[in-house]
């Protein structure tokens, strides 16, 4: 089994019932509020379409969600472990401070003990938690048209070079290299499965990826090179179109994507992508089936490589390709996302939804 959590409908019912059996075992991320909660949270229950579930707090934070201030999902571990409680209180008191190992040592705490405690309870270290919290603030400032200095300050980075490095780890270049104008513009799109980056020209969408995809910096660098460095932060019409279509997709309204796409690949790769777009929402295909459908039954490995080269997540639905034995196999956005996307798309299959096609 790749996943320990039950399916989405079971977990959503547990959320409605405030089922204590899932305490510490599952958390809900709510797209409409940007927070994650325990399943026993007393807050008003969100719509099922706005919910995703994770087994760890770290996964929720990495997906771009903040802890709920009503159910305090970080609190149980903080109460059980004084070391965790002390560090979380320090983080709340100085959310924009750039925490380092020296700060932990000055508090008289053992670095390895702290690292193990946070990894065990949250699936990430204390320093990773602090960094995610700060960097998100900077991204939001930039996407709203703020200056690099304002973004650096909002992210709590005292060092401009440290902020540039942290930003570059995600998007592949320093924030100062991006203006609000450019042949290509990058923007942020929030979804129930985490934040995504969209890069568009005035006429076509060139990239749509989840922010933590490891290949993202390389993909952005490749696009910048093709645009001769002319990449900025902002939004063209294709980005706004895909933003609206993604909202409809996650709301259960439509699995149709008509945003015009810029497809850069060999004739073979484009043939694979075209075949992927013919897979109806709610269905899956194996790599071997794709190879046979494009008339090259022996090119299974090449099909897998073309699948992995896709940088238009969801629109070119590489998440609908599985192993010959039915295993989910790899997915750049994370296997948990792949499973959740397939679960979401079952509603389209049950309701006779159409093929996710690009115009």
Secondary structure, DSSP 8 states (H G I E B T S, - for coil): ----S--HHHHHHHHHHT-GGGTTT-EEEETTTTEEEETT--S----GGGEEEESSHHHHHHTT-EE-TTT-TTHHHHHH-HHHHHHHHHHHHTTTS---HHHHHHTT--HHHHHHHHHHHHSS-HHHHHHHHHHHHHHHHHHTT--HHHHHHHTT-S-HHHHHHHHHHHHSS-GGG-BS--SEEEEEE--TT--EEEEE-SS-EEEEEETT-TTHHHHHHHHHHHTTT-EEES--HHHHHHHHHHHHHHTTS-------B---S-HHHHHHHHHHTTSBTT--EEHHHHHHHTT-TT-HHHHHHHHHT--BTTTS-GGGEE-TTS-----TT-HHHHHHHHHHHHHHHHTT--B----
